[in-house]
Amino acid sequence: MIHFREDGTLVLDGSVPSTPLIALQDNILLSLATPLGSLFQRPEFGSELYLLRRAKASSALPERAENMVRTALQWMIDSGRLDSVDVTPQWLARDCLGIYTAVTSSVGSINVPYWIPVPNSEGIV
């Protein structure tokens, strides 16, 4: 089960992250991997990245994914957990979009990779 601690950190099944950077990475990955609206406690939490698994590959898809990542992580900026977010999407293969997210926070900087399988019918890459 996913829940929020009093300090705003997300945790799974009551586990306690071992370092602030691991907690930050976990929060980012949970924000990206959780479908938007699927948590009844916080329907605004999550991302729409899951929709890309049904999208057809196109040259516009990386920009769409970048916007989805920025939207999903906005809560972390608004709450002061992140200072900046830099998102770099790129095609890794004909059917796989990689999204590299570099974030800066008061506890340090971290790069978080995320991959999305995307049906490819237009020969991108």
DSSP file (Angstrom, degrees, kcal/mol; ACC not computed):
  #  RESIDUE AA STRUCTURE BP1 BP2  ACC     N-H-->O    O-->H-N    N-H-->O    O-->H-N    TCO  KAPPA ALPHA  PHI   PSI    X-CA   Y-CA   Z-CA
    1    1 A M              0   0    0      0, 0.0    12,-2.9     0, 0.0     2,-0.4   0.000 360.0 360.0 360.0 140.8    0.0    0.0    0.0
    2    2 A I  E     +A   12   0A   0     10,-0.2     2,-0.3    11,-0.1    10,-0.2  -0.817 360.0 161.2 -96.7 133.3    1.2    3.5   -0.8
    3    3 A H  E     -A   11   0A   0      8,-2.2     8,-2.6    -2,-0.4     2,-0.5  -0.978  35.7-116.2-147.3 163.9    0.8    6.2    1.8
    4    4 A F  E     -A   10   0A   0     -2,-0.3     6,-0.2     6,-0.2     2,-0.1  -0.848  23.9-142.8-101.6 131.0    2.2    9.6    2.6
    5    5 A R    >   -     0   0    0      4,-3.1     3,-2.0    -2,-0.5     6,-0.0  -0.385  35.8 -97.5 -80.9 170.3    4.1   10.3    5.8
    6    6 A E  T 3  S+     0   0    0      1,-0.3    -1,-0.1     2,-0.1    -2,-0.0   0.797 124.3  57.9 -60.6 -29.4    3.8   13.5    7.7
    7    7 A D  T 3  S-     0   0    0      2,-0.1    -1,-0.3     1,-0.1     3,-0.1   0.414 122.6-104.5 -82.8   4.2    6.9   14.9    6.1
    8    8 A G  S <  S+     0   0    0     -3,-2.0     2,-0.2     1,-0.3    -2,-0.1   0.388  75.2 140.4  91.6  -2.9    5.3   14.4    2.6
    9    9 A T        -     0   0    0     -5,-0.1    -4,-3.1     1,-0.0     2,-0.3  -0.539  48.2-133.9 -75.5 136.3    7.4   11.4    1.7
   10   10 A L  E     -A    4   0A   0     -2,-0.2     2,-0.3    13,-0.2    -6,-0.2  -0.714  27.0-174.9 -85.9 140.1    5.6    8.5   -0.1
   11   11 A V  E     -A    3   0A   0     -8,-2.6    -8,-2.2    -2,-0.3     2,-0.5  -0.979  20.1-133.9-136.1 151.9    6.3    5.0    1.2
   12   12 A L  E >  S-A    2   0A   0     -2,-0.3     3,-3.0   -10,-0.2   -10,-0.2  -0.886  82.5 -17.6-103.0 131.6    5.3    1.5    0.2
   13   13 A D  T 3  S-     0   0    0    -12,-2.9    -1,-0.2    -2,-0.5   -11,-0.1   0.770 120.9 -61.4  48.1  34.9    4.0   -1.0    2.7
   14   14 A G  T 3  S+     0   0    0    -13,-0.4    -1,-0.3     1,-0.2   -12,-0.1   0.571  93.6 151.9  73.4   7.4    5.3    1.0    5.6
   15   15 A S    <   -     0   0    0     -3,-3.0    -1,-0.2     1,-0.1    -3,-0.1  -0.361  40.2-136.4 -70.2 153.6    8.9    0.7    4.5
   16   16 A V        -     0   0    0     -3,-0.1    -5,-0.1    -5,-0.1    -1,-0.1  -0.954  19.0-122.2-113.4 120.2   11.3    3.4    5.5
   17   17 A P        -     0   0    0      0, 0.0     6,-0.0     0, 0.0     4,-0.0  -0.283  15.1-136.6 -59.7 145.6   13.7    4.7    2.8
   18   18 A S  S    S+     0   0    0      1,-0.1     3,-0.0     2,-0.0    -2,-0.0   0.777  81.1  15.3 -80.5 -26.2   17.4    4.3    3.8
   19   19 A T  S  > S-     0   0    0      1,-0.1     4,-2.3     0, 0.0     5,-0.2  -0.958  77.4-112.2-140.9 160.1   18.5    7.7    2.6
   20   20 A P  H  > S+     0   0    0      0, 0.0     4,-2.2     0, 0.0     5,-0.1   0.861 117.9  53.0 -60.5 -35.0   16.9   11.0    1.6
   21   21 A L  H  > S+     0   0    0      2,-0.2     4,-2.5     1,-0.2     5,-0.2   0.879 108.5  49.1 -69.4 -36.2   18.0   10.5   -2.0
   22   22 A I  H  > S+     0   0    0      2,-0.2     4,-2.7     1,-0.2    -1,-0.2   0.907 111.1  50.5 -66.8 -40.5   16.5    7.0   -2.2
   23   23 A A  H  X S+     0   0    0     -4,-2.3     4,-2.3     2,-0.2   -13,-0.2   0.901 110.7  49.7 -61.7 -40.4   13.3    8.4   -0.8
   24   24 A L  H  X S+     0   0    0     -4,-2.2     4,-2.2     2,-0.2    -2,-0.2   0.930 111.6  47.6 -63.7 -46.4   13.4   11.1   -3.4
   25   25 A Q  H  X S+     0   0    0     -4,-2.5     4,-2.8     1,-0.2     5,-0.2   0.914 111.4  51.0 -61.3 -43.6   13.9    8.5   -6.2
   26   26 A D  H  X S+     0   0    0     -4,-2.7     4,-2.7     1,-0.2     5,-0.2   0.905 109.3  50.9 -60.5 -42.1   11.1    6.4   -4.8
   27   27 A N  H  X S+     0   0    0     -4,-2.3     4,-2.0     2,-0.2    -1,-0.2   0.892 111.8  47.6 -63.4 -39.7    8.8    9.4   -4.8
   28   28 A I  H  X S+     0   0    0     -4,-2.2     4,-2.0     2,-0.2    -2,-0.2   0.949 113.5  46.4 -66.4 -48.9    9.6   10.2   -8.4
   29   29 A L  H  X S+     0   0    0     -4,-2.8     4,-2.8     1,-0.2     5,-0.2   0.896 113.1  49.5 -62.9 -40.3    9.2    6.6   -9.6
   30   30 A L  H  X S+     0   0    0     -4,-2.7     4,-1.8    -5,-0.2    -1,-0.2   0.902 109.9  52.0 -63.8 -39.7    5.9    6.3   -7.7
   31   31 A S  H  < S+     0   0    0     -4,-2.0    -2,-0.2    -5,-0.2    -1,-0.2   0.868 116.4  39.7 -64.1 -36.0    4.7    9.5   -9.2
   32   32 A L  H  < S+     0   0    0     -4,-2.0    17,-0.3     1,-0.1    -2,-0.2   0.857 118.5  44.9 -81.6 -36.5    5.5    8.3  -12.8
   33   33 A A  H  < S+     0   0    0     -4,-2.8    -2,-0.2    -5,-0.2    -3,-0.2   0.692  93.6  86.8 -84.6 -19.6    4.4    4.7  -12.4
   34   34 A T  S  < S-     0   0    0     -4,-1.8    13,-2.7    -5,-0.2    15,-0.2  -0.710  84.8-119.8 -84.8 122.8    1.1    5.3  -10.7
   35   35 A P  B >   -b   47   0B   0      0, 0.0     3,-2.2     0, 0.0     4,-0.3  -0.387  39.0 -98.3 -60.5 133.2   -1.8    6.0  -13.1
   36   36 A L  T 3  S+     0   0    0     11,-2.6    10,-0.2     1,-0.3     8,-0.1  -0.273 107.1  14.4 -54.3 129.6   -3.3    9.5  -12.5
   37   37 A G  T 3  S+     0   0    0      8,-1.4    -1,-0.3     6,-0.5     9,-0.1   0.436  91.2 112.6  86.7   0.2   -6.4    9.2  -10.4
   38   38 A S    <   +     0   0    0     -3,-2.2     2,-0.7     7,-0.4    -2,-0.1   0.661  59.4  75.3 -84.1 -14.0   -5.9    5.7   -9.2
   39   39 A L    >   -     0   0    0      3,-0.4     3,-0.7     6,-0.4     6,-0.3  -0.865  66.1-160.7 -97.4 112.5   -5.3    6.6   -5.6
   40   40 A F  T 3  S+     0   0    0     -2,-0.7    -1,-0.2     1,-0.2    -2,-0.0   0.792  90.5  58.3 -65.5 -25.2   -8.6    7.4   -4.0
   41   41 A Q  T 3  S+     0   0    0      1,-0.3    -1,-0.2    -3,-0.1    -2,-0.0   0.842 126.6  15.4 -70.3 -31.7   -6.8    9.3   -1.1
   42   42 A R    X   +     0   0    0     -3,-0.7     3,-2.1     1,-0.1    -3,-0.4  -0.669  66.3 175.8-142.8  81.6   -5.1   11.6   -3.6
   43   43 A P  T 3  S+     0   0    0      0, 0.0    -6,-0.5     0, 0.0    -5,-0.1   0.706  81.3  62.5 -64.2 -18.1   -6.8   11.5   -7.1
   44   44 A E  T 3  S+     0   0    0     -8,-0.1     2,-0.2    -7,-0.1    -8,-0.1   0.540  86.3  98.4 -81.9  -5.8   -4.5   14.2   -8.3
   45   45 A F    <   +     0   0    0     -3,-2.1    -8,-1.4    -6,-0.3    -7,-0.4  -0.590  65.8  34.5 -85.3 142.8   -1.4   12.0   -7.7
   46   46 A G  S    S-     0   0    0     26,-0.3     2,-0.3    -2,-0.2   -14,-0.1  -0.635  75.1 -88.4 116.6-170.8    0.2   10.0  -10.5
   47   47 A S  B     -b   35   0B   0    -13,-2.7   -11,-2.6    -2,-0.2     3,-0.3  -0.869  14.2-128.4-136.3 168.7    0.9   10.5  -14.2
   48   48 A E  S >  S+     0   0    0     -2,-0.3     3,-1.9   -13,-0.2     4,-0.4   0.221  76.2 110.9 -99.2  11.8   -0.7    9.9  -17.6
   49   49 A L  G >   +     0   0    0      1,-0.3     3,-1.7   -17,-0.3     4,-0.4   0.803  65.0  69.6 -58.5 -29.3    2.4    8.0  -18.9
   50   50 A Y  G >  S+     0   0    0     -3,-0.3     3,-1.1     1,-0.3    -1,-0.3   0.785  88.1  66.1 -59.9 -25.7    0.5    4.8  -18.9
   51   51 A L  G X> S+     0   0    0     -3,-1.9     3,-1.4     1,-0.2     4,-0.5   0.768  87.9  67.8 -66.3 -24.9   -1.6    6.2  -21.8
   52   52 A L  G <4 S+     0   0    0     -3,-1.7     3,-0.4    -4,-0.4    -1,-0.2   0.709  82.2  73.6 -70.3 -18.6    1.5    6.1  -24.0
   53   53 A R  G <4 S+     0   0    0     -3,-1.1    -1,-0.3    -4,-0.4    -2,-0.2   0.725 105.4  38.4 -66.4 -18.9    1.5    2.3  -23.9
   54   54 A R  T <4 S+     0   0    0     -3,-1.4    -1,-0.2    -4,-0.2    -2,-0.2   0.513  97.9 102.5-103.9  -9.4   -1.4    2.5  -26.3
   55   55 A A  S  < S-     0   0    0     -4,-0.5     2,-0.4    -3,-0.4     3,-0.0  -0.386  74.8-117.1 -76.2 151.5   -0.2    5.5  -28.3
   56   56 A K        -     0   0    0     62,-0.1    64,-0.2    -2,-0.1    -1,-0.1  -0.702  38.8-101.9 -84.7 140.5    1.4    5.1  -31.7
   57   57 A A        +     0   0    0     62,-2.0     2,-0.3    -2,-0.4    64,-0.2  -0.345  55.1 155.2 -62.6 138.9    4.9    6.2  -32.0
   58   58 A S    >   -     0   0    0     63,-0.1     3,-0.9    62,-0.1    65,-0.0  -0.959  57.8-102.7-154.9 168.3    5.5    9.6  -33.5
   59   59 A S  T 3  S+     0   0    0     -2,-0.3     4,-0.3     1,-0.2    -2,-0.0   0.721 120.5  55.7 -69.8 -19.2    8.0   12.4  -33.5
   60   60 A A  T 3> S+     0   0    0      1,-0.2     4,-1.8     2,-0.1     3,-0.3   0.621  85.5  84.3 -85.1 -14.4    5.7   14.4  -31.2
   61   61 A L  H <> S+     0   0    0     -3,-0.9     4,-2.6     1,-0.2     5,-0.2   0.870  82.9  55.9 -62.5 -40.2    5.5   11.6  -28.6
   62   62 A P  H  > S+     0   0    0      0, 0.0     4,-2.4     0, 0.0    -1,-0.2   0.913 108.9  47.8 -59.5 -40.3    8.7   12.5  -26.7
   63   63 A E  H  > S+     0   0    0     -4,-0.3     4,-2.1    -3,-0.3    -2,-0.2   0.895 111.1  51.3 -66.1 -38.8    7.5   16.1  -26.1
   64   64 A R  H  X S+     0   0    0     -4,-1.8     4,-1.9     2,-0.2    -1,-0.2   0.916 110.7  48.6 -61.9 -43.4    4.1   14.7  -24.9
   65   65 A A  H  X S+     0   0    0     -4,-2.6     4,-2.3     2,-0.2    -2,-0.2   0.899 108.2  54.4 -64.1 -41.1    5.9   12.4  -22.5
   66   66 A E  H  X S+     0   0    0     -4,-2.4     4,-2.4     1,-0.2    -1,-0.2   0.920 108.6  48.4 -59.0 -44.6    8.1   15.2  -21.2
   67   67 A N  H  X S+     0   0    0     -4,-2.1     4,-2.3     1,-0.2    -1,-0.2   0.883 109.9  52.5 -63.3 -38.4    4.9   17.3  -20.4
   68   68 A M  H  X S+     0   0    0     -4,-1.9     4,-2.3     2,-0.2    -1,-0.2   0.896 110.0  48.2 -64.4 -40.3    3.4   14.3  -18.6
   69   69 A V  H  X S+     0   0    0     -4,-2.3     4,-1.9     2,-0.2    -2,-0.2   0.934 111.2  49.6 -66.1 -46.0    6.5   13.9  -16.5
   70   70 A R  H  X S+     0   0    0     -4,-2.4     4,-0.7     1,-0.2    -2,-0.2   0.910 112.5  47.9 -59.9 -42.1    6.6   17.6  -15.6
   71   71 A T  H >< S+     0   0    0     -4,-2.3     3,-0.8     1,-0.2     4,-0.4   0.912 110.7  51.4 -64.2 -42.8    2.9   17.5  -14.6
   72   72 A A  H 3< S+     0   0    0     -4,-2.3   -26,-0.3     1,-0.2     3,-0.3   0.809 114.8  42.5 -65.9 -30.0    3.3   14.4  -12.5
   73   73 A L  H >X S+     0   0    0     -4,-1.9     3,-1.2     1,-0.2     4,-1.2   0.458  84.8  96.3 -96.6  -1.6    6.2   15.9  -10.6
   74   74 A Q  H <X S+     0   0    0     -3,-0.8     4,-3.0    -4,-0.7     3,-0.3   0.849  77.1  62.0 -58.4 -34.7    4.8   19.3  -10.1
   75   75 A W  H 3> S+     0   0    0     -4,-0.4     4,-1.8    -3,-0.3    -1,-0.3   0.839 100.9  53.8 -60.4 -31.7    3.5   18.3   -6.6
   76   76 A M  H <4>S+     0   0    0     -3,-1.2     6,-1.9     2,-0.2     5,-1.5   0.832 111.2  44.7 -73.7 -31.7    7.1   17.8   -5.5
   77   77 A I  H ><5S+     0   0    0     -4,-1.2     3,-1.2    -3,-0.3    -2,-0.2   0.922 113.0  51.0 -72.4 -46.4    8.1   21.3   -6.7
   78   78 A D  H 3<5S+     0   0    0     -4,-3.0    -2,-0.2     1,-0.3    -3,-0.2   0.842 111.4  48.1 -60.4 -34.6    5.0   22.8   -5.1
   79   79 A S  T 3<5S-     0   0    0     -4,-1.8    -1,-0.3    -5,-0.2    -2,-0.2   0.509 116.1-114.0 -85.7  -4.3    5.7   21.1   -1.8
   80   80 A G  T < 5S+     0   0    0     -3,-1.2    26,-0.3    -4,-0.3    -3,-0.2   0.508  85.6 117.5  86.5   4.1    9.4   22.2   -1.8
   81   81 A R  S   <S+     0   0    0     -5,-1.5     2,-0.4    -6,-0.2    25,-0.3   0.794  77.5  38.7 -74.9 -27.3   10.7   18.6   -2.2
   82   82 A L        -     0   0    0     -6,-1.9    23,-0.3    23,-0.1    -2,-0.2  -0.953  55.7-170.3-122.7 144.0   12.3   19.5   -5.6
   83   83 A D  S    S+     0   0    0     21,-3.8     2,-0.3    -2,-0.4    22,-0.2   0.791  76.7   2.4 -94.8 -38.4   14.0   22.7   -6.7
   84   84 A S  E     -C  104   0C   0     20,-1.6    20,-1.9     2,-0.0     2,-0.4  -0.993  55.3-156.3-150.2 155.5   14.2   21.8  -10.4
   85   85 A V  E     -C  103   0C   0     -2,-0.3     2,-0.5    18,-0.2    18,-0.2  -0.997   6.3-173.4-134.1 127.3   13.3   19.1  -12.9
   86   86 A D  E     -C  102   0C   0     16,-2.7    16,-3.0    -2,-0.4     2,-0.5  -0.985  10.4-165.6-122.2 120.4   15.0   18.5  -16.2
   87   87 A V  E     -C  101   0C   0     -2,-0.5    14,-0.2    14,-0.2   -21,-0.1  -0.910   9.4-178.4-113.1 128.8   13.3   15.9  -18.5
   88   88 A T  E     -C  100   0C   0     12,-2.8    12,-2.4    -2,-0.5     2,-0.3  -0.892   6.5-172.4-127.2 100.8   15.0   14.4  -21.5
   89   89 A P  E     +C   99   0C   0      0, 0.0     2,-0.3     0, 0.0    10,-0.2  -0.696  13.0 163.5 -89.2 145.8   12.9   11.9  -23.5
   90   90 A Q  E     -C   98   0C   0      8,-2.7     8,-3.1    -2,-0.3     2,-0.4  -0.978  42.4-102.3-157.8 149.7   14.6    9.9  -26.3
   91   91 A W  E     -C   97   0C   0     -2,-0.3     6,-0.2     6,-0.2     3,-0.1  -0.588  29.8-179.4 -72.7 127.2   13.8    6.8  -28.4
   92   92 A L  E    S-     0   0C   0      4,-2.9     2,-0.3    -2,-0.4     5,-0.2   0.734  70.5 -13.2 -95.1 -30.5   15.9    3.9  -27.1
   93   93 A A  E >  S-C   96   0C   0      3,-1.4     3,-1.3     5,-0.0    -1,-0.3  -0.904  87.7 -77.6-157.1 178.2   14.6    1.4  -29.7
   94   94 A R  T 3  S+     0   0    0     -2,-0.3    30,-0.2     1,-0.3    29,-0.1   0.790 131.1  25.1 -57.9 -28.2   11.8    1.2  -32.2
   95   95 A D  T 3  S+     0   0    0      1,-0.1    23,-2.2    30,-0.1     2,-0.4   0.052 109.7  78.8-128.0  26.6    9.3    0.4  -29.5
   96   96 A C  E <   -CD  93 117C   0     -3,-1.3    -4,-2.9    21,-0.3    -3,-1.4  -0.949  52.9-163.1-144.0 120.0   10.8    1.9  -26.4
   97   97 A L  E     -CD  91 116C   0     19,-2.8    19,-2.3    -2,-0.4     2,-0.4  -0.887  13.1-153.7-101.1 123.8   10.8    5.5  -25.2
   98   98 A G  E     -CD  90 115C   0     -8,-3.1    -8,-2.7    -2,-0.6     2,-0.5  -0.790   5.7-164.8 -95.8 139.4   13.3    6.4  -22.5
   99   99 A I  E     -CD  89 114C   0     15,-3.3    15,-1.5    -2,-0.4     2,-0.6  -0.972   1.5-166.2-126.4 116.1   12.7    9.3  -20.2
  100  100 A Y  E     -CD  88 113C   0    -12,-2.4   -12,-2.8    -2,-0.5     2,-0.6  -0.904   5.2-167.8-105.4 121.6   15.6   10.6  -18.1
  101  101 A T  E     -CD  87 112C   0     11,-2.2    11,-3.2    -2,-0.6     2,-0.6  -0.940   4.3-169.3-115.2 117.1   14.7   12.9  -15.3
  102  102 A A  E     -CD  86 111C   0    -16,-3.0   -16,-2.7    -2,-0.6     2,-0.3  -0.923  14.5-177.2-104.7 123.7   17.4   14.9  -13.5
  103  103 A V  E     -CD  85 110C   0      7,-2.7     7,-2.0    -2,-0.6     2,-0.4  -0.893  16.9-155.0-123.4 152.2   16.2   16.6  -10.4
  104  104 A T  E     +CD  84 109C   0    -20,-1.9   -21,-3.8    -2,-0.3   -20,-1.6  -0.986  23.8 158.2-123.9 135.9   17.8   18.9   -7.9
  105  105 A S  E >   - D   0 108C   0      3,-2.1     3,-1.1    -2,-0.4   -23,-0.1  -0.846  57.2 -88.9-143.5-180.0   16.6   19.2   -4.3
  106  106 A S  T 3  S+     0   0    0    -26,-0.3     3,-0.1   -25,-0.3   -24,-0.1   0.723 125.8  52.3 -67.7 -20.4   17.9   20.3   -0.9
  107  107 A V  T 3  S-     0   0    0      1,-0.3     2,-0.3   -26,-0.3    -1,-0.2   0.518 124.0 -84.4 -93.2  -5.5   19.2   16.8   -0.3
  108  108 A G  E <   -D  105   0C   0     -3,-1.1    -3,-2.1   -88,-0.1    -1,-0.3  -0.857  50.2 -60.8 136.7-170.9   21.1   16.6   -3.5
  109  109 A S  E     +D  104   0C   0     -2,-0.3     2,-0.3    -5,-0.2    -5,-0.2  -0.856  43.5 178.0-115.2 150.2   20.7   15.8   -7.2
  110  110 A I  E     -D  103   0C   0     -7,-2.0    -7,-2.7    -2,-0.3     2,-0.5  -0.995  22.8-139.8-151.3 146.9   19.6   12.5   -8.8
  111  111 A N  E     -D  102   0C   0     -2,-0.3    -9,-0.2    -9,-0.2   -11,-0.0  -0.941  18.9-167.3-108.4 129.9   19.0   11.1  -12.2
  112  112 A V  E     -D  101   0C   0    -11,-3.2   -11,-2.2    -2,-0.5     2,-0.2  -0.947   4.8-156.8-122.8 111.4   16.0    8.8  -12.6
  113  113 A P  E     +D  100   0C   0      0, 0.0     2,-0.3     0, 0.0   -13,-0.2  -0.597  13.2 178.7 -84.9 149.5   15.6    6.7  -15.8
  114  114 A Y  E     -D   99   0C   0    -15,-1.5   -15,-3.3    -2,-0.2     2,-0.4  -0.983  10.3-156.4-148.7 138.4   12.1    5.5  -16.8
  115  115 A W  E     -D   98   0C   0     -2,-0.3   -17,-0.2   -17,-0.2   -19,-0.0  -0.920   4.2-167.2-122.0 144.9   11.2    3.4  -19.9
  116  116 A I  E     -D   97   0C   0    -19,-2.3   -19,-2.8    -2,-0.4     2,-0.4  -0.988  19.8-134.3-131.2 123.2    7.9    3.1  -21.7
  117  117 A P  E     -D   96   0C   0      0, 0.0   -21,-0.3     0, 0.0   -22,-0.0  -0.628  29.9-175.0 -73.4 132.3    7.1    0.4  -24.3
  118  118 A V        -     0   0    0    -23,-2.2   -65,-0.1    -2,-0.4   -62,-0.1  -0.993  29.2-116.8-132.7 126.1    5.3    2.1  -27.2
  119  119 A P        -     0   0    0      0, 0.0   -62,-2.0     0, 0.0     2,-0.6  -0.395  32.4-151.2 -58.2 135.4    3.8    0.5  -30.3
  120  120 A N        +     0   0    0    -64,-0.2   -64,-0.1     1,-0.1   -62,-0.1  -0.903  37.9 146.8-120.1 107.5    5.8    1.7  -33.3
  121  121 A S        +     0   0    0     -2,-0.6    -1,-0.1   -64,-0.2   -63,-0.1   0.467  68.7  61.1-113.8  -4.0    4.1    1.8  -36.6
  122  122 A E  S    S-     0   0    0    -65,-0.2    -1,-0.1     2,-0.0    -2,-0.0   0.366 105.5-112.6-106.6   5.1    5.8    4.9  -38.1
  123  123 A G        +     0   0    0      1,-0.2     2,-0.1   -29,-0.1   -65,-0.1   0.807  49.1 175.9  71.8  28.4    9.3    3.6  -38.2
  124  124 A I              0   0    0      1,-0.3    -1,-0.2   -30,-0.2   -67,-0.1  -0.465 360.0 360.0 -65.5 141.2   10.6    6.1  -35.6
  125  125 A V              0   0    0     -2,-0.1    -1,-0.3   -30,-0.1   -31,-0.1   0.377 360.0 360.0  76.2 360.0   14.3    5.4  -34.7
